[in-house]
Amino acid sequence: MRVTQSGSEVTLHISDLREEFGSNPVGTLSSDGDFHFGPGVVIVDPDPAIPGNEINAQGTFDGTFSGTTMDIDFDFTALTCHAVGTIVGQR
């Protein structure tokens, strides 16, 4: 997953992971590496070949960036589906 920063604003490029993610969460990054997005919306497109079937997933991303590592917890709900997990990465 690609992460970019502009000032205190950070974008998690989750659309790089799967084409079904139609948008990328944007949040804030504090000086000590704490990241927060949400509550907010990520657009999910279950079948990108079919226009107009996108849905909004509501939720949060919270975590830390430290040195070359990131650790982000997520909690999202789309319609009746609820997803909770952790993204761990290293650059």
C-alpha positions as CSV (number, residue, x, y, z in Angstrom):
1,M,0.0,0.0,0.0
2,R,1.3,3.5,-0.9
3,V,1.1,6.3,1.7
4,T,1.7,9.9,0.7
5,Q,1.9,13.0,2.9
6,S,1.3,16.7,2.3
7,G,1.9,18.7,5.5
8,S,-0.1,17.1,8.3
9,E,-2.5,15.4,5.8
10,V,-1.9,11.7,4.9
11,T,-3.5,9.6,2.2
12,L,-3.7,5.8,2.4
13,H,-3.8,4.6,-1.2
14,I,-5.8,1.5,-0.6
15,S,-7.0,1.6,-4.2
16,D,-3.5,0.3,-5.0
17,L,-4.5,-3.0,-3.1
18,R,-7.6,-3.9,-5.1
19,E,-9.6,-2.3,-7.9
20,E,-12.8,-2.6,-5.9
21,F,-11.6,0.3,-3.6
22,G,-12.9,3.4,-5.4
23,S,-11.4,6.0,-3.1
24,N,-8.6,6.5,-0.7
25,P,-8.9,7.6,2.9
26,V,-7.3,11.0,3.8
27,G,-6.5,11.8,7.4
28,T,-4.1,13.7,9.7
29,L,-0.7,12.8,11.0
30,S,0.5,14.3,14.3
31,S,4.2,15.2,14.9
32,D,4.6,12.0,17.0
33,G,3.4,9.7,14.2
34,D,-0.2,9.2,15.2
35,F,-2.6,8.8,12.1
36,H,-6.3,9.3,12.2
37,F,-9.0,9.1,9.5
38,G,-12.7,9.2,10.3
39,P,-15.3,8.7,10.8
40,G,-15.4,8.9,7.0
41,V,-16.3,7.2,3.8
42,V,-14.4,4.9,1.5
43,I,-16.2,4.1,-1.8
44,V,-16.4,0.3,-2.6
45,D,-17.1,-0.9,-6.1
46,P,-18.0,-4.6,-5.9
47,D,-17.7,-5.0,-9.7
48,P,-15.8,-2.3,-11.5
49,A,-17.1,-3.5,-14.9
50,I,-20.7,-2.6,-13.8
51,P,-21.3,1.2,-13.6
52,G,-23.3,2.6,-10.8
53,N,-23.0,-0.2,-8.2
54,E,-20.7,1.6,-5.8
55,I,-21.5,1.7,-2.1
56,N,-20.1,3.8,0.7
57,A,-18.2,2.1,3.6
58,Q,-18.3,4.1,6.8
59,G,-15.5,3.8,9.4
60,T,-12.2,4.8,10.8
61,F,-8.4,4.2,10.4
62,D,-6.2,4.8,13.4
63,G,-2.6,4.0,13.9
64,T,1.0,5.1,14.0
65,F,3.9,5.7,11.6
66,S,7.3,5.3,13.2
67,G,10.5,5.3,11.3
68,T,10.1,2.8,8.5
69,T,7.0,1.0,10.0
70,M,3.3,1.6,10.1
71,D,0.6,-0.1,12.2
72,I,-3.0,0.9,11.4
73,D,-6.2,-0.4,12.8
74,F,-9.4,-0.1,10.8
75,D,-13.1,-0.6,11.5
76,F,-15.5,-0.2,8.6
77,T,-19.2,-1.1,7.8
78,A,-20.7,-1.3,4.4
79,L,-24.4,-2.2,4.3
80,T,-24.6,-5.3,6.5
81,C,-20.9,-6.2,6.3
82,H,-18.5,-5.2,9.1
83,A,-14.7,-5.4,8.8
84,V,-12.2,-4.9,11.6
85,G,-8.5,-5.5,11.3
86,T,-4.9,-4.2,11.3
87,I,-2.6,-3.2,8.5
88,V,1.1,-3.6,9.3
89,G,3.7,-2.5,6.9
90,Q,7.3,-1.5,6.4
91,R,9.1,0.6,3.8
